[in-house]
Every structure is written in structure tokens, then in C-alpha cells.
Amino acid sequence: MNERFKERLVRLMREKQVDAMMIAPSEELRFLAGFNVYQDERFQALFLTAKGGAFYICNILSRDEVAEGMGEPIPVHTWTDSEDFAAVAGDVLEEYGLLEGTVGVNSTVRAFNLIPVAERTGIRFVNGKEWLEEIRIIKTPEELENLRIAARIADDIFPELLEFIRPGLREIDIRAEMERLFAARGVKLAGDIVASGPNSALPHYFGNQRVIEEQDVIVLDYGCSYEGMFSDVTRTVFVGGVTEEQRKVYEIVRRANRAAREAVREGAFIPDVDAAARDLITAEGYGEFFTTRLGHGIGYITHEQPEIKATNRRRLERGMAFSVEPGIYMAGKFGVRIEDVVVMGEKGAERLNRTGHEMVVL
């Protein structure tokens, strides 16, 4: 168990007058407890109480893996497929004095598991996702160094990836090459998007079968995980040529990325950082096509706090890590995004990604 995170979470639970926190299998479980397990349809979770206690509830098939993963003797309570999991969970939660109490839940707890337990126990379950993000929003020097290494690895594969891309490949072929390049460096691909042609105008495109053609725009959004910390970088490249409109849009996005990074300083109001990029894009006549927030926090999960957007009324603090990723997305035509991860350092924004922003035409 990560005692630093545990102590912070217990303190937050007491401040919020919450009796316990429920954490289902997830990257959140990994950073807190040091392990993760496969999450199937069965109810399971780690519970941390505001009194500092801990216990785990799972199906018996996961018992040994959980006990080994925890690495410390905390109680593991089990149920079998022939039992009513909500009844077993209810008995356990009663044992710990949680009936009719208030319990926070993390981002991966499933409603079809939670509702039967709530109905049986009278527990009021509340959203605890933001508490888990708050306890890790300021990175330690070690975490920051691992973020730098993850970013360097992502930068390192880019030249080889460019050599691979050519007309006739499918988007999924490019993804497979990303996976291979990362595996050769001992890490795993995480959070990838390969969006070509008109798909590049879809910010979170999920397909993968389009064939690359001459004159395509390709948005490459990818990262990896190193020692539990993630990287995330996006570059937009052009195949076989570029139109004047594409060149203009690319230059606007490049300038917006730089303007936002220049606005990053300790104590900066987050909406002002978002506005630095958004106002520039709007002034150039493309504001309606910048449809996303400017960025997101990054660390143990690819998307965490702080969100860099107009409605986040927080100020930047030293040790925060987040993306700066302005984009212009013109539906049915093309999109351009340029993303870097930055750290709020002693001297302003430290850009972790060193891959340049020069236009690349393959």
C-alpha cells in the first residue's frame, strides 16, 4: 500500500465526512495498492476506511491473486458464484460498521454491482473520483522523472514511425507498428489514436480500418507507460502533399500550442491558459472548430486532473503535469492537433516532449 497516498486519502475522507472509499480494479487501484487485477462482471473492490483500515471483497477466484498483489496482510473477504454477492458484501460492510454510512467510489465501479449493495445496506455511495485525483495532482520528483522518461520514449519512436507510414497501409497497421516500436523499448503502447483523412477531424476517433491515401492528413496520438507513469503526445503529418488551407490551419494550431505554453506559470489561472490558445484560434476565424478543452492532467492515468479548460477555476501549482493540445477539427474535411505534455516547474512550463512542431510531409 502506498502510505503517502493512503494518508492523504484518509485525511480527505475525514474532511468530507465520508466513512470509506471503494476502489474497483483500475489504474487507481494500481497507484494506491501497487497492483491491479482483471475486472470481470463480478463485484470486487478494495475498501479504505476513514479510520485508516483496509479490506478487500472479491469472488473466491480472485482471492489468491489479490492477497499476493496486496503484499501485506489485509483481510480478503470472498463470495462464490453460488452465493448472492450483495448479501455477502452487506455482511462484510456491516462488520466494519458501514451500514447506512457514506462511501466514495472510484471511476470504475459498475452500477449493476453497486445498486444491489446500496439497496441491501442503505449505504449512500458518492463520487470519490476527484478525491483520488486530488491526492496525486502534485507529482513527486521521482514521478516527474518517470514522466520525462515516458515522454522521451514516445519521442524516440516518432522518426521510425514516419519511415513506416505510406499509402496503402490501414490505420490499424500504423497502430501495430507503434505497438512494436514501444515493445522493442520494453514498454507498452497506451491511449493510441491513428486518424487519417476525414477521420482526423474526429478528436477521439475510435476506428482503425481506413486505408491511407495520397494527400491524407494523419493525426497520430499515442503514448506509453513507464514505471506506472504515462506519456501522451500528438503530431499531425501529411502524406504526399499539403493544401494551402491545411498549411494555414497547421500554422495556427502550432502558434496556439506555443501561446498556451507561454501562458503556463506558477499561479496562473487555468481558464487564462485555455484562453491563450482559444483566443488565438478564434481570432484567426476557426474558433468554432476548436471543440475540445485545451488539455488534461497526466500521471498514473492518461487523463486525470487538472483539466485545462475554461470552467476549471483553479490555479496552476508547481509539480502539476498536464497536456497542451489545441486542435482544429473541420468535420468531413480534416483535423490538426499538436499535443505536448508540460510540467509546471520552477521556471514555468517544462515541455517534456522534444519532437519538433515543424510540418512533416511524407
HELIX and SHEET records of a PDB file:
HELIX    1   1 GLU A    3  LYS A   16  1                                  14    
HELIX    2   2 GLU A   27  ALA A   33  1                                   7    
HELIX    3   3 ILE A   60  SER A   62  5                                   3    
HELIX    4   4 ARG A   63  MET A   70  1                                   8    
HELIX    5   5 PHE A   85  GLU A   95  1                                  11    
HELIX    6   6 ALA A  111  THR A  121  1                                  11    
HELIX    7   7 LYS A  129  GLU A  134  1                                   6    
HELIX    8   8 PRO A  141  PHE A  164  1                                  24    
HELIX    9   9 GLU A  171  ALA A  183  1                                  13    
HELIX   10  10 GLY A  197  ALA A  201  5                                   5    
HELIX   11  11 GLU A  244  ALA A  263  1                                  20    
HELIX   12  12 ILE A  270  ALA A  283  1                                  14    
HELIX   13  13 GLY A  287  PHE A  289  5                                   3    
SHEET    1   A 6 VAL A  76  TRP A  79  0                                        
SHEET    2   A 6 ALA A  54  ASN A  59  1                                        
SHEET    3   A 6 ALA A  45  THR A  49 -1                                        
SHEET    4   A 6 ALA A  20  ILE A  23 -1                                        
SHEET    5   A 6 THR A 102  VAL A 105  1                                        
SHEET    6   A 6 ARG A 124  ASN A 127  1                                        
SHEET    1   B 3 LYS A 188  SER A 196  0                                        
SHEET    2   B 3 VAL A 217  TYR A 226 -1                                        
SHEET    3   B 3 MET A 229  PHE A 230 -1                                        
SHEET    1   C 4 LYS A 188  SER A 196  0                                        
SHEET    2   C 4 VAL A 217  TYR A 226 -1                                        
SHEET    3   C 4 VAL A 233  PHE A 238 -1                                        
SHEET    4   C 4 VAL A 360  VAL A 361  1                                        
SHEET    1   D 2 GLY A 295  GLY A 297  0                                        
SHEET    2   D 2 GLU A 304  ILE A 308 -1                                        
SHEET    1   E 3 ALA A 321  VAL A 324  0                                        
SHEET    2   E 3 ASP A 340  GLY A 345 -1                                        
SHEET    3   E 3 GLY A 348  ARG A 351 -1                                        
SHEET    1   F 2 GLY A 327  MET A 330  0                                        
SHEET    2   F 2 PHE A 334  ARG A 337 -1                                        
END                                                                             
